[in-house]
Amino acid sequence: MSFSGGCSETTLHAERTDNPPHYRVWSGVDTWEIYRWLCPGAELAARFYEKKGQPPAGFEISDQFYARHQIIPLVPVNDF
């Protein structure tokens, strides 16, 4: 498993609701933290899929979120 990885997608939830704006990795950030604890070296790559709502000014960009959680950002090459 140490050479395996995961591929997921990320959604930014910033709708006007009771919840504060947040990113959601579809396979779960907490799950991957457990996998990394069980098997150091397991990695997760994710692409930014969708933005729901408009985040407030100064809200963390997706690259900062990925770096903080040690997620490899995938860059789409077919969205021209």
GULO-869696 format. One record per residue: residue number from 1; residue in one letter; x negated, y negated, z of N, C-alpha, C in turn. Coordinates in steps of 0.1 Angstrom, whole numbers, padded with zeros to 4 digits. Layout:
<pts>
(NUM, "a", (X, Y, Z), (X, Y, Z), (X, Y, Z));
...
</pts>
This chain:
<pts>
(1, "m", (-0008, 0012, 0000), (0000, 0000, 0000), (-0009, -0013, 0000));
(2, "s", (-0021, -0011, 0004), (-0029, -0024, 0005), (-0031, -0030, -0008));
(3, "f", (-0031, -0022, -0019), (-0032, -0028, -0032), (-0019, -0031, -0039));
(4, "s", (-0008, -0028, -0032), (0005, -0031, -0038), (0009, -0045, -0035));
(5, "g", (0019, -0049, -0041), (0024, -0062, -0038), (0039, -0063, -0041));
(6, "g", (0045, -0074, -0038), (0059, -0076, -0041), (0061, -0088, -0050));
(7, "c", (0072, -0088, -0057), (0076, -0099, -0065), (0090, -0103, -0061));
(8, "s", (0092, -0116, -0059), (0105, -0121, -0055), (0108, -0134, -0061));
(9, "e", (0119, -0140, -0057), (0123, -0153, -0062), (0126, -0162, -0050));
(10, "t", (0126, -0175, -0052), (0128, -0184, -0041), (0139, -0194, -0045));
(11, "t", (0148, -0197, -0035), (0159, -0207, -0037), (0157, -0217, -0027));
(12, "l", (0159, -0230, -0031), (0159, -0241, -0021), (0174, -0244, -0018));
(13, "h", (0178, -0243, -0006), (0191, -0245, -0002), (0192, -0259, 0005));
(14, "a", (0197, -0269, -0002), (0198, -0283, 0003), (0212, -0289, 0002));
(15, "e", (0222, -0280, 0002), (0236, -0285, 0001), (0239, -0292, 0014));
(16, "r", (0249, -0300, 0013), (0254, -0307, 0025), (0263, -0298, 0033));
(17, "t", (0256, -0291, 0042), (0263, -0282, 0051), (0258, -0284, 0065));
(18, "d", (0261, -0275, 0074), (0257, -0277, 0088), (0242, -0272, 0090));
(19, "n", (0237, -0265, 0080), (0223, -0260, 0080), (0213, -0270, 0075));
(20, "p", (0202, -0272, 0081), (0191, -0281, 0075), (0186, -0275, 0062));
(21, "p", (0181, -0283, 0053), (0175, -0278, 0040), (0164, -0267, 0043));
(22, "h", (0164, -0257, 0035), (0154, -0246, 0037), (0152, -0238, 0024));
(23, "y", (0140, -0232, 0024), (0137, -0223, 0013), (0141, -0209, 0017));
(24, "r", (0145, -0201, 0008), (0149, -0187, 0010), (0142, -0178, 0000));
(25, "v", (0133, -0170, 0005), (0127, -0160, -0004), (0136, -0148, -0004));
(26, "w", (0140, -0143, -0016), (0150, -0133, -0017), (0147, -0120, -0009));
(27, "s", (0134, -0116, -0009), (0130, -0104, -0002), (0127, -0106, 0012));
(28, "g", (0127, -0119, 0017), (0126, -0122, 0031), (0112, -0124, 0035));
(29, "v", (0109, -0136, 0040), (0096, -0140, 0044), (0092, -0132, 0057));
(30, "d", (0101, -0130, 0066), (0098, -0122, 0078), (0094, -0107, 0074));
(31, "t", (0101, -0102, 0065), (0098, -0088, 0060), (0083, -0087, 0056));
(32, "w", (0079, -0097, 0048), (0065, -0096, 0043), (0055, -0099, 0054));
(33, "e", (0058, -0107, 0064), (0049, -0108, 0075), (0047, -0095, 0082));
(34, "i", (0058, -0087, 0083), (0057, -0074, 0090), (0048, -0065, 0081));
(35, "y", (0050, -0065, 0067), (0042, -0057, 0058), (0028, -0060, 0059));
(36, "r", (0025, -0073, 0060), (0011, -0077, 0061), (0004, -0073, 0074));
(37, "w", (0012, -0072, 0085), (0007, -0068, 0098), (0005, -0053, 0097));
(38, "l", (0014, -0045, 0091), (0012, -0031, 0090), (0001, -0027, 0080));
(39, "c", (-0001, -0035, 0070), (-0011, -0032, 0060), (-0017, -0045, 0055));
(40, "p", (-0028, -0049, 0061), (-0034, -0062, 0057), (-0038, -0060, 0042));
(41, "g", (-0036, -0071, 0035), (-0039, -0070, 0020), (-0027, -0070, 0011));
(42, "a", (-0016, -0065, 0017), (-0003, -0065, 0009), (0000, -0080, 0006));
(43, "e", (0004, -0083, -0007), (0007, -0096, -0011), (0020, -0097, -0017));
(44, "l", (0026, -0110, -0016), (0039, -0113, -0022), (0037, -0124, -0032));
(45, "a", (0042, -0123, -0044), (0043, -0133, -0054), (0057, -0137, -0056));
(46, "a", (0060, -0150, -0058), (0074, -0154, -0059), (0074, -0166, -0069));
(47, "r", (0085, -0167, -0076), (0087, -0178, -0085), (0099, -0187, -0079));
(48, "f", (0098, -0199, -0082), (0109, -0208, -0077), (0120, -0207, -0087));
(49, "y", (0132, -0202, -0083), (0143, -0198, -0092), (0153, -0209, -0093));
(50, "e", (0157, -0215, -0081), (0169, -0224, -0082), (0169, -0234, -0070));
(51, "k", (0173, -0246, -0073), (0175, -0256, -0063), (0190, -0259, -0062));
(52, "k", (0195, -0257, -0050), (0209, -0259, -0047), (0210, -0272, -0039));
(53, "g", (0215, -0283, -0044), (0216, -0295, -0037), (0203, -0304, -0039));
(54, "q", (0203, -0315, -0033), (0192, -0325, -0034), (0185, -0326, -0020));
(55, "p", (0173, -0322, -0019), (0166, -0322, -0006), (0163, -0337, -0002));
(56, "p", (0162, -0340, 0011), (0159, -0353, 0015), (0145, -0358, 0011));
(57, "a", (0143, -0371, 0011), (0130, -0376, 0008), (0119, -0371, 0017));
(58, "g", (0108, -0367, 0012), (0097, -0362, 0020), (0098, -0348, 0024));
(59, "f", (0108, -0340, 0019), (0110, -0326, 0022), (0098, -0318, 0015));
(60, "e", (0094, -0308, 0022), (0083, -0300, 0018), (0085, -0294, 0004));
(61, "i", (0075, -0296, -0005), (0076, -0290, -0018), (0074, -0275, -0018));
(62, "s", (0078, -0268, -0028), (0077, -0253, -0028), (0063, -0248, -0027));
(63, "d", (0053, -0255, -0033), (0039, -0251, -0032), (0034, -0251, -0018));
(64, "q", (0038, -0261, -0010), (0034, -0262, 0004), (0041, -0250, 0012));
(65, "f", (0053, -0247, 0009), (0060, -0236, 0015), (0053, -0223, 0012));
(66, "y", (0049, -0221, 0000), (0042, -0209, -0004), (0029, -0208, 0003));
(67, "a", (0021, -0219, 0004), (0008, -0218, 0010), (0010, -0215, 0025));
(68, "r", (0019, -0221, 0031), (0021, -0219, 0046), (0025, -0204, 0049));
(69, "h", (0032, -0198, 0040), (0036, -0184, 0042), (0027, -0174, 0034));
(70, "q", (0016, -0179, 0028), (0007, -0170, 0021), (0013, -0163, 0009));
(71, "i", (0022, -0170, 0002), (0029, -0164, -0010), (0022, -0169, -0022));
(72, "i", (0019, -0161, -0032), (0014, -0165, -0045), (0025, -0170, -0053));
(73, "p", (0024, -0183, -0057), (0034, -0189, -0066), (0033, -0184, -0080));
(74, "l", (0044, -0180, -0086), (0044, -0176, -0100), (0048, -0188, -0109));
(75, "v", (0041, -0190, -0119), (0044, -0201, -0128), (0050, -0196, -0141));
(76, "p", (0062, -0200, -0144), (0069, -0195, -0156), (0062, -0201, -0168));
(77, "v", (0060, -0193, -0178), (0054, -0197, -0191), (0064, -0198, -0202));
(78, "n", (0076, -0194, -0200), (0086, -0194, -0211), (0097, -0205, -0208));
(79, "d", (0095, -0214, -0199), (0105, -0224, -0196), (0102, -0237, -0203));
(80, "f", (0098, -0237, -0216), (0094, -0249, -0223), (0107, -0256, -0228));
</pts>
